[in-house]
Amino acid sequence: MPAKPTVPARMACCSPRRQARWKLLSGSAILALLVLLLLAACGSSSGSTSGASGTSAPAVTLNVFAAASLKNAFQDIANQYHKAHPNVSFKFNFAGSQVLEQQLANGAPADVFASADLDNMNKASQAGLVNNPQVFAKNRLVIIVPASNPAGVNGLPDLAKKGLKFDIAASTVPAGKYCRQAFDKMAQSSTYGPQFEKALLSNVISQEDNVTAVLQKVELGEADAGCVYQTDAASAQGKVKVIPIPDEFNVIAQYPIAVVKASAHATEAQGFVDYVLGPQGQATLEKYQFIPKNG
């Protein structure tokens, strides 16, 4: 006779109802195990995300002390830098370089100092206030007159006309110092001579704390002419006309930048300085009519 098929002992001793219950319990156990595995995977993913966010760079605000003539260019550069480094924001203090140097000497909190001359940066360096200054840009002088030019100033000789209202930055301001040096050169030339310089300076109606104030007075027609940087004139296209100062008389301003030693964010400050000195920063400065550091 053929052998009867064998049935496992567990199944043999169980009724059909118990067999169905066993299958149901086994299926539930598998489902529960799958749920536990899914939850564990989610927890691991959440932990990884939390760890990544925990390592993101902390938010930093850099206090940048910069010469007034740098305002438009530096604000543009800062916007570019912030896009590449979203954790870094900027707070600017634009003023005459001599004012900024004095503020640093008095303990004002700053991370970066950008001057429009070497003299004020040298003062800060000799006082131990900054690290390793580097020239990052240059500038040249021009004469500007209001767009309507009511005084009829069409060339440098016209600046000596009696009654002309001429505006200039104070001699302690880099732009004011450079303009006076240019006039000294003209006084020593056979073309203009000392009487020209004397007549021009007698026409000065005001001496401003920064070069931007000179630009504004000429724009508003409060002065018939003024001496500013070419970058200032470029920022006021349509509002002023430019009279060039020839190279033989012009004075090229050098702009140094440095990280302040007392900076609370020295690494981020150095990053910004490096950006200003790098290709993107130099291209932006040139866009605003600054002469590149190697120009």
MIBA-831423 format. One line per 2 residues: number of its first residue (from 1); their letters; for each residue y, z, x of C-alpha. Coordinates in pm, 1 decimal, padded with zeros to 6 digits, always signed. Layout:
NUM> A> Y/Z/X ~ ... $
This chain:
1> MP> +00000.0/+00000.0/+00000.0 ~ +00351.7/-00072.9/+00128.1 $
3> AK> +00545.7/+00233.6/+00255.2 ~ +00811.0/+00370.0/+00021.9 $
5> PT> +01169.1/+00350.1/+00158.1 ~ +01288.9/+00676.1/+00303.1 $
7> VP> +01603.1/+00848.7/+00182.7 ~ +01810.0/+01079.0/+00409.8 $
9> AR> +01737.7/+01438.7/+00340.1 ~ +02101.9/+01513.5/+00235.5 $
11> MA> +02105.0/+01223.8/-00010.2 ~ +01751.7/+01292.4/-00131.3 $
13> CC> +01833.5/+01640.8/-00239.3 ~ +02155.8/+01546.9/-00413.7 $
15> SP> +02204.1/+01425.8/-00763.5 ~ +02401.0/+01105.3/-00825.3 $
17> RR> +02699.7/+01319.4/-00934.6 ~ +02698.9/+01512.0/-00605.1 $
19> QA> +02665.6/+01186.1/-00410.4 ~ +02978.3/+01050.8/-00581.1 $
21> RW> +03166.5/+01378.3/-00508.1 ~ +03069.5/+01354.2/-00138.0 $
23> KL> +03199.1/+01001.6/-00113.0 ~ +03525.2/+01108.8/-00281.2 $
25> LS> +03571.2/+01401.7/-00040.1 ~ +03501.8/+01178.4/+00260.3 $
27> GS> +03762.9/+00927.2/+00143.9 ~ +04021.0/+01201.6/+00087.6 $
29> AI> +03961.2/+01337.2/+00437.2 ~ +04019.5/+00994.2/+00589.8 $
31> LA> +04340.5/+00948.8/+00385.6 ~ +04468.7/+01290.8/+00492.5 $
33> LL> +04397.5/+01207.5/+00855.3 ~ +04592.2/+00882.9/+00826.1 $
35> VL> +04891.6/+01067.6/+00672.7 ~ +04887.2/+01321.1/+00959.0 $
37> LL> +04881.5/+01044.0/+01217.8 ~ +05173.5/+00869.9/+01044.8 $
39> LA> +05377.5/+01189.4/+01036.7 ~ +05306.0/+01255.2/+01404.0 $
41> AC> +05423.2/+00903.9/+01493.6 ~ +05748.7/+00950.5/+01298.9 $
43> GS> +05811.6/+01283.5/+01467.1 ~ +05760.1/+01128.6/+01809.3 $
45> SS> +05999.5/+00844.0/+01727.2 ~ +06261.7/+01090.7/+01602.2 $
47> GS> +06226.2/+01294.6/+01917.5 ~ +06272.5/+00985.3/+02134.1 $
49> TS> +06587.9/+00886.0/+01946.7 ~ +06728.0/+01235.9/+01979.7 $
51> GA> +06658.8/+01232.6/+02350.8 ~ +06836.8/+00897.8/+02395.9 $
53> SG> +07146.2/+01016.0/+02211.6 ~ +07141.1/+01335.9/+02408.7 $
55> TS> +07180.6/+01137.5/+02732.0 ~ +07477.4/+00927.0/+02610.9 $
57> AP> +07797.9/+00965.9/+02813.4 ~ +08037.8/+01234.9/+02686.0 $
59> AV> +08374.1/+01131.0/+02544.2 ~ +08655.1/+01138.7/+02801.5 $
61> TL> +09031.2/+01085.1/+02771.7 ~ +09202.3/+00977.9/+03092.8 $
63> NV> +09565.6/+01076.0/+03143.0 ~ +09723.9/+00782.6/+03325.7 $
65> FA> +10071.6/+00821.0/+03479.4 ~ +10205.9/+00466.9/+03531.2 $
67> AA> +10536.5/+00301.2/+03616.3 ~ +10727.5/+00178.8/+03311.0 $
69> SL> +10695.5/-00185.7/+03420.1 ~ +10315.5/-00159.8/+03388.1 $
71> KN> +10312.7/-00072.8/+03017.3 ~ +10198.0/-00401.1/+02862.5 $
73> AF> +09950.3/-00490.0/+03135.6 ~ +09792.8/-00143.5/+03155.1 $
75> QD> +09752.9/-00112.8/+02780.1 ~ +09570.5/-00445.9/+02780.2 $
77> IA> +09349.4/-00342.3/+03072.9 ~ +09272.1/-00009.8/+02902.3 $
79> NQ> +09159.0/-00188.9/+02586.1 ~ +08926.2/-00407.2/+02790.0 $
81> YH> +08788.6/-00108.0/+02979.0 ~ +08730.0/+00087.4/+02658.0 $
83> KA> +08522.2/-00197.4/+02514.1 ~ +08297.9/-00185.6/+02819.4 $
85> HP> +08298.4/+00196.9/+02832.3 ~ +08336.2/+00323.0/+02470.7 $
87> NV> +08327.5/+00687.4/+02579.5 ~ +08650.5/+00646.6/+02780.8 $
89> SF> +08987.1/+00657.8/+02601.5 ~ +09337.1/+00662.5/+02747.4 $
91> KF> +09657.1/+00860.4/+02715.0 ~ +09947.5/+00695.9/+02897.0 $
93> NF> +10266.5/+00839.7/+03041.2 ~ +10498.1/+00548.2/+03125.1 $
95> AG> +10818.1/+00635.5/+03310.0 ~ +11006.7/+00578.6/+03632.9 $
97> SQ> +10780.4/+00634.0/+03931.9 ~ +11013.8/+00900.6/+04069.6 $
99> VL> +10984.0/+01095.8/+03742.3 ~ +10604.7/+01068.7/+03740.7 $
101> EQ> +10576.4/+01187.2/+04101.7 ~ +10790.8/+01489.6/+04021.4 $
103> QL> +10580.1/+01570.2/+03716.7 ~ +10265.3/+01560.6/+03930.5 $
105> AN> +10428.4/+01785.2/+04188.2 ~ +10510.3/+02031.6/+03909.6 $
107> GA> +10145.3/+02046.5/+03803.4 ~ +10137.4/+01807.6/+03506.9 $
109> PA> +09773.3/+01720.9/+03422.5 ~ +09685.3/+01363.0/+03514.4 $
111> DV> +09382.4/+01161.9/+03622.3 ~ +09540.2/+00843.7/+03761.5 $
113> FA> +09881.8/+00770.9/+03917.2 ~ +10012.1/+00413.0/+03944.8 $
115> SA> +10352.0/+00379.8/+04111.2 ~ +10591.9/+00085.8/+04138.6 $
117> DL> +10662.9/+00168.8/+04501.9 ~ +10500.5/+00308.4/+04813.3 $
119> DN> +10761.0/+00582.4/+04863.0 ~ +10670.8/+00788.4/+04556.8 $
121> MN> +10299.1/+00740.9/+04614.2 ~ +10345.3/+00852.2/+04975.3 $
123> KA> +10519.2/+01166.6/+04852.3 ~ +10225.8/+01242.0/+04623.7 $
125> SQ> +09977.3/+01168.1/+04901.4 ~ +10154.8/+01383.4/+05159.5 $
127> AG> +10163.5/+01668.3/+04907.7 ~ +09787.1/+01641.3/+04868.2 $
129> LV> +09810.1/+01532.8/+04504.4 ~ +09615.1/+01204.4/+04516.8 $
131> NN> +09315.5/+01043.8/+04687.1 ~ +09316.7/+00716.5/+04883.3 $
133> PQ> +09603.5/+00511.3/+04731.8 ~ +09551.3/+00134.2/+04726.4 $
135> VF> +09797.7/-00144.9/+04646.5 ~ +09675.8/-00323.9/+04333.3 $
137> AK> +09970.5/-00551.3/+04243.9 ~ +10309.4/-00681.4/+04351.4 $
139> NR> +10627.3/-00783.1/+04170.0 ~ +10948.1/-00970.2/+04236.5 $
141> LV> +11307.0/-00935.0/+04117.1 ~ +11506.8/-01155.4/+03880.3 $
143> II> +11843.8/-01141.0/+03709.8 ~ +11839.8/-01157.2/+03329.5 $
145> VP> +12112.7/-01230.9/+03075.7 ~ +12101.5/-01219.2/+02692.6 $
147> AS> +11961.6/-01531.6/+02530.2 ~ +12307.5/-01609.1/+02388.1 $
149> NP> +12465.0/-01547.6/+02733.3 ~ +12811.3/-01454.8/+02600.5 $
151> AG> +12953.0/-01391.9/+02948.6 ~ +12851.9/-01737.2/+03072.1 $
153> VN> +12643.1/-01617.3/+03365.4 ~ +12479.1/-01931.5/+03501.2 $
155> GL> +12408.5/-01834.7/+03860.7 ~ +12419.3/-01546.0/+04106.5 $
157> PD> +12787.9/-01602.9/+04203.7 ~ +12887.6/-01528.8/+03842.2 $
159> LA> +12765.6/-01169.1/+03881.8 ~ +13080.8/-01096.8/+04083.4 $
161> KK> +13316.7/-01206.1/+03804.0 ~ +13568.5/-00937.3/+03718.9 $
163> GL> +13493.1/-00754.3/+03394.2 ~ +13125.3/-00850.6/+03380.7 $
165> KF> +12901.9/-00573.3/+03241.2 ~ +12611.1/-00538.5/+03482.3 $
167> DI> +12319.1/-00299.8/+03431.6 ~ +12080.9/-00171.0/+03695.9 $
169> AA> +11828.6/+00108.8/+03743.4 ~ +11937.1/+00413.4/+03942.1 $
171> ST> +11884.2/+00403.7/+04318.7 ~ +11606.8/+00663.8/+04288.5 $
173> VP> +11411.1/+00426.8/+04061.1 ~ +11199.2/+00172.3/+04252.7 $
175> AG> +11351.3/-00126.6/+04069.8 ~ +11703.2/+00003.9/+04132.9 $
177> KY> +11624.5/+00055.6/+04500.7 ~ +11477.8/-00293.6/+04536.1 $
179> CR> +11773.9/-00458.1/+04358.8 ~ +12020.0/-00288.7/+04594.3 $
181> QA> +11813.2/-00402.9/+04892.8 ~ +11833.9/-00759.9/+04761.7 $
183> FD> +12211.4/-00732.1/+04721.8 ~ +12235.9/-00596.5/+05077.9 $
185> KM> +12054.4/-00907.7/+05200.6 ~ +12296.7/-01126.4/+05008.0 $
187> AQ> +12591.8/-00937.6/+05156.6 ~ +12466.5/-01020.1/+05505.1 $
189> SS> +12443.2/-01392.2/+05430.4 ~ +12715.3/-01649.2/+05484.4 $
191> TY> +12655.9/-01777.3/+05130.6 ~ +12763.6/-01455.6/+04956.7 $
193> GP> +12902.2/-01203.1/+05203.6 ~ +12998.6/-00835.7/+05163.7 $
195> QF> +13273.8/-00902.3/+04909.1 ~ +13017.3/-01041.5/+04667.4 $
197> EK> +12810.1/-00723.1/+04681.9 ~ +13120.7/-00506.7/+04644.3 $
199> AL> +13239.4/-00698.2/+04338.2 ~ +12891.3/-00699.3/+04182.0 $
201> LS> +12841.7/-00325.4/+04220.5 ~ +13188.1/-00258.3/+04079.6 $
203> NV> +13068.5/-00428.2/+03760.7 ~ +12784.1/-00179.3/+03710.0 $
205> IS> +12828.5/-00006.2/+03373.9 ~ +12516.4/+00210.5/+03377.9 $
207> QE> +12231.5/+00325.1/+03601.5 ~ +11907.2/+00368.1/+03410.1 $
209> DN> +11612.8/+00606.7/+03458.3 ~ +11365.7/+00316.8/+03445.6 $
211> VT> +11369.1/-00060.6/+03456.7 ~ +11262.4/-00099.1/+03092.0 $
213> AV> +11592.8/+00057.3/+02986.1 ~ +11779.2/-00216.4/+03176.9 $
215> LQ> +11577.8/-00483.0/+02995.1 ~ +11651.9/-00326.5/+02657.5 $
217> KV> +12028.3/-00308.8/+02718.4 ~ +12043.1/-00674.6/+02814.9 $
219> EL> +11827.1/-00772.9/+02516.3 ~ +12063.6/-00587.8/+02283.5 $
221> GE> +12372.9/-00744.9/+02441.8 ~ +12499.9/-00408.5/+02566.0 $
223> AD> +12509.2/-00560.3/+02915.1 ~ +12599.8/-00912.8/+03024.0 $
225> AG> +12334.2/-00915.5/+03297.0 ~ +12082.4/-00692.4/+03466.1 $
227> CV> +11838.5/-00675.7/+03755.5 ~ +11471.5/-00632.1/+03659.1 $
229> YQ> +11121.4/-00740.5/+03761.6 ~ +10991.8/-01084.8/+03667.8 $
231> TD> +10724.0/-00909.2/+03458.4 ~ +10995.1/-00747.8/+03245.4 $
233> AA> +11163.4/-01083.6/+03189.5 ~ +10828.0/-01238.7/+03094.3 $
235> SA> +10774.7/-00970.2/+02828.9 ~ +11106.5/-01063.5/+02664.2 $
237> QG> +11073.6/-01440.9/+02640.0 ~ +11319.5/-01581.1/+02389.6 $
239> KV> +11536.6/-01270.4/+02411.8 ~ +11665.7/-01315.7/+02765.8 $
241> KV> +11729.0/-01596.0/+03012.7 ~ +11625.3/-01570.0/+03375.8 $
243> IP> +11827.8/-01639.6/+03689.2 ~ +11595.1/-01641.3/+03992.2 $
245> IP> +11673.7/-01457.5/+04313.8 ~ +11577.6/-01681.2/+04609.8 $
247> DE> +11292.9/-01566.8/+04833.1 ~ +11527.1/-01514.4/+05129.1 $
249> FN> +11703.6/-01237.5/+04934.7 ~ +11426.4/-01113.6/+04710.2 $
251> VI> +11231.7/-00791.3/+04768.0 ~ +10862.8/-00782.2/+04679.0 $
253> AQ> +10760.1/-00454.4/+04516.3 ~ +10419.4/-00312.8/+04602.8 $
255> YP> +10231.2/-00111.0/+04339.9 ~ +09976.1/+00148.3/+04462.4 $
257> IA> +09721.9/+00332.2/+04245.3 ~ +09516.2/+00645.4/+04310.6 $
259> VV> +09298.4/+00909.6/+04147.5 ~ +09473.7/+01244.9/+04113.5 $
261> KA> +09291.9/+01513.4/+04313.9 ~ +09315.8/+01765.9/+04031.5 $
263> SA> +09161.3/+01523.6/+03781.0 ~ +08908.5/+01682.2/+03546.4 $
265> HA> +08736.8/+01342.3/+03517.7 ~ +08737.6/+01210.0/+03874.0 $
267> TE> +08434.6/+00983.3/+03828.2 ~ +08574.2/+00812.0/+03518.1 $
269> AQ> +08921.4/+00792.4/+03677.7 ~ +08777.1/+00618.2/+03982.8 $
271> GF> +08592.9/+00379.8/+03752.6 ~ +08922.9/+00276.4/+03592.1 $
273> VD> +09092.4/+00238.5/+03931.5 ~ +08805.3/+00017.9/+04050.5 $
275> YV> +08841.6/-00194.0/+03735.4 ~ +09215.6/-00242.9/+03798.9 $
277> LG> +09138.0/-00349.6/+04155.7 ~ +08851.0/-00573.7/+04043.3 $
279> PQ> +08850.2/-00933.8/+03914.3 ~ +08909.3/-00851.4/+03545.4 $
281> GQ> +09198.1/-00615.2/+03614.9 ~ +09360.0/-00854.8/+03860.7 $
283> AT> +09331.5/-01144.4/+03614.9 ~ +09503.3/-00939.4/+03344.8 $
285> LE> +09784.5/-00832.2/+03577.8 ~ +09840.5/-01194.3/+03674.8 $
287> KY> +09855.1/-01285.4/+03304.5 ~ +10154.9/-01052.6/+03277.4 $
289> QF> +10321.2/-01222.5/+03576.8 ~ +10230.8/-00962.6/+03838.8 $
291> IP> +10142.3/-01093.9/+04182.7 ~ +09777.2/-01012.3/+04264.0 $
293> KN> +09709.0/-00754.0/+04534.5 ~ +09616.2/-01028.2/+04782.0 $
295> G> +09886.8/-01269.1/+04667.4 $
